[in-house]
Amino acid sequence: MKNREIRLKQNPAGVPKDSDFELVETELQAPSEGEVLVRNHYMSVDPYMRGRISKGASYADNWKPGEAMRGGCVGVVVESNAAKLRAGDFVVGEKGWRDYYVTRPEKVRVVDAEAAPVSTHLGVLGMPGMTAYVGLMKLAAAHAGQTVFVSAAAGAVGSLVCQLARDAGCRVIGSAGSPEKVAWLTNRARVDFAMNYRESSNLVADLKTAAPDGIDIYFDNVGTDHLEAALENMAMHGQIVCCGMISSYNATEAPAAPRNLSHIVWKRLRLQGFIVSDHWEHYDTFISEVAPRVRDGRIAYEETVVEALENAPRAFIDLFSGSNLGKMVVKIA
Ligand SMILES: NC(=O)c1ccc[n+]([C@@H]2O[C@H](COP(=O)([O-])OP(=O)(O)OC[C@H]3O[C@@H](n4cnc5c(N)ncnc54)[C@H](OP(=O)(O)O)[C@@H]3O)[C@@H](O)[C@H]2O)c1
């Protein structure tokens, strides 16, 4: 049967361009014994993919020009030759950026399409949600009375970090890049202080106003200027959870900031980087703690839905200019 997939055409230089990708029609073989055919409904675009399409080193293998892109997706089994899956089952897999794929049951995870919209398994109940939960609750062990600062706070990971911190009894400060995002953080995520970093002439001073007694936990999604401003404002014995550094993913030169790493010593700080895939043992606890709160509306979430597979490269590129509120997904079918 005919299939379509998006391939990397060339390694991007700086911010990726549409022309770095191409849509290709392919032939797909029918599933063999023990395999299933899945029709993708939604696929995820994520900042980590920028590292994968670079030539340079990162924490995982690079994807090469000519190869199909990969990543989280949710779809329905349309044909099954495997006892463990039936036609009609919804599954989360790693073969996004294409209409259909053939796989084996052990490579996908069945999700309950009745309990929550299936797209949430790419966002608040999926990998980004797990990232927020593991980083804040397991690694930083956030607790009542602490002041937590979150950057990229209205995105997929950040929006849940803010609300988990709020529900844990923390004072929450969120930074994001537009007035709409600041309004969402204030009204829907109900953080204590939201700021638009694009309008800030002095991030250090603005953070000082927001956290006069210092920051106990900085959940860093951005790096560079945000990390520098947080370091300047950390409380003694504070923790920095290094989740991502999106501000430097497209950099063609080494970033100028942070220039104040001495604060790590002076304030006896603890910095911990992590990759969510190392912590999947917490998945069941995460779902049991977070899914009921999402279902009954205590945790708010947003999705920015881009229509059609051919627009996936643009959706991915737009992550770097902040056009998404909450999780950016592409609706394929
Ligand atoms: N460690 C892990 O296992 C793991 C797992 C998932 C994600 N992450 C990391 O977590 C971070 C957030 O990921 P996500 O999936 O939740 O993405 P996201 O926040 O939904 O989308 C990215 C957001 O980053 C902000 N941004 C882009 N360029 C920026 C810049 N130069 N300065 C400040 N903000 C910028 C934009 O929001 P604004 O409008 O606010 O600028 C954009 O909407 C990323 O760094 C990602 O790599 C890490």
PDBQT file of the ligand as one rigid body, heavy atoms in Angstrom, charges set to zero:
ROOT
HETATM    1  N1  LIG A 401      15.348  16.075  29.832  1.00  0.00    +0.000 N 
HETATM    2  C1  LIG A 401      14.354  15.464  29.211  1.00  0.00    +0.000 C 
HETATM    3  O1  LIG A 401      14.188  14.258  29.246  1.00  0.00    +0.000 OA
HETATM    4  C2  LIG A 401      13.374  16.310  28.425  1.00  0.00    +0.000 A 
HETATM    5  C3  LIG A 401      12.164  15.790  27.946  1.00  0.00    +0.000 A 
HETATM    6  C4  LIG A 401      11.277  16.645  27.277  1.00  0.00    +0.000 A 
HETATM    7  C5  LIG A 401      11.619  17.964  27.080  1.00  0.00    +0.000 A 
HETATM    8  N2  LIG A 401      12.818  18.414  27.521  1.00  0.00    +0.000 N 
HETATM    9  C6  LIG A 401      13.207  19.821  27.356  1.00  0.00    +0.000 C 
HETATM   10  O2  LIG A 401      12.250  20.603  28.029  1.00  0.00    +0.000 OA
HETATM   11  C7  LIG A 401      12.129  21.874  27.390  1.00  0.00    +0.000 C 
HETATM   12  C8  LIG A 401      10.668  22.128  27.061  1.00  0.00    +0.000 C 
HETATM   13  O3  LIG A 401      10.236  21.127  26.146  1.00  0.00    +0.000 OA
HETATM   14  P1  LIG A 401       8.717  21.064  25.708  1.00  0.00    +0.000 P 
HETATM   15  O4  LIG A 401       8.527  19.823  24.941  1.00  0.00    +0.000 OA
HETATM   16  O5  LIG A 401       7.864  21.336  26.888  1.00  0.00    +0.000 OA
HETATM   17  O6  LIG A 401       8.625  22.290  24.696  1.00  0.00    +0.000 OA
HETATM   18  P2  LIG A 401       7.595  23.484  24.774  1.00  0.00    +0.000 P 
HETATM   19  O7  LIG A 401       7.915  24.246  26.020  1.00  0.00    +0.000 OA
HETATM   20  O8  LIG A 401       6.235  22.975  24.606  1.00  0.00    +0.000 OA
HETATM   21  O9  LIG A 401       7.969  24.325  23.493  1.00  0.00    +0.000 OA
HETATM   22  C9  LIG A 401       9.162  25.009  23.438  1.00  0.00    +0.000 C 
HETATM   23  C10 LIG A 401       8.996  26.430  24.031  1.00  0.00    +0.000 C 
HETATM   24  O10 LIG A 401      10.286  26.934  24.365  1.00  0.00    +0.000 OA
HETATM   25  C11 LIG A 401      10.234  28.340  24.361  1.00  0.00    +0.000 C 
HETATM   26  N3  LIG A 401      11.439  28.871  23.737  1.00  0.00    +0.000 N 
HETATM   27  C12 LIG A 401      11.888  28.635  22.486  1.00  0.00    +0.000 A 
HETATM   28  N4  LIG A 401      13.042  29.300  22.268  1.00  0.00    +0.000 NA
HETATM   29  C13 LIG A 401      13.312  29.973  23.413  1.00  0.00    +0.000 A 
HETATM   30  C14 LIG A 401      14.354  30.859  23.827  1.00  0.00    +0.000 A 
HETATM   31  N5  LIG A 401      15.365  31.163  23.007  1.00  0.00    +0.000 N 
HETATM   32  N6  LIG A 401      14.305  31.390  25.078  1.00  0.00    +0.000 NA
HETATM   33  C15 LIG A 401      13.292  31.081  25.906  1.00  0.00    +0.000 A 
HETATM   34  N7  LIG A 401      12.274  30.251  25.581  1.00  0.00    +0.000 NA
HETATM   35  C16 LIG A 401      12.292  29.708  24.349  1.00  0.00    +0.000 A 
HETATM   36  C17 LIG A 401       8.992  28.754  23.572  1.00  0.00    +0.000 C 
HETATM   37  O11 LIG A 401       8.056  29.331  24.471  1.00  0.00    +0.000 OA
HETATM   38  P3  LIG A 401       8.079  30.931  24.801  1.00  0.00    +0.000 P 
HETATM   39  O12 LIG A 401       6.981  31.536  23.992  1.00  0.00    +0.000 OA
HETATM   40  O13 LIG A 401       7.827  30.951  26.257  1.00  0.00    +0.000 OA
HETATM   41  O14 LIG A 401       9.428  31.445  24.404  1.00  0.00    +0.000 OA
HETATM   42  C18 LIG A 401       8.420  27.429  23.064  1.00  0.00    +0.000 C 
HETATM   43  O15 LIG A 401       7.027  27.432  23.042  1.00  0.00    +0.000 OA
HETATM   44  C19 LIG A 401      13.042  21.829  26.171  1.00  0.00    +0.000 C 
HETATM   45  O16 LIG A 401      14.283  22.410  26.519  1.00  0.00    +0.000 OA
HETATM   46  C20 LIG A 401      13.214  20.345  25.935  1.00  0.00    +0.000 C 
HETATM   47  O17 LIG A 401      14.406  20.041  25.243  1.00  0.00    +0.000 OA
HETATM   48  C21 LIG A 401      13.688  17.629  28.188  1.00  0.00    +0.000 A 
ENDROOT
TORSDOF 0
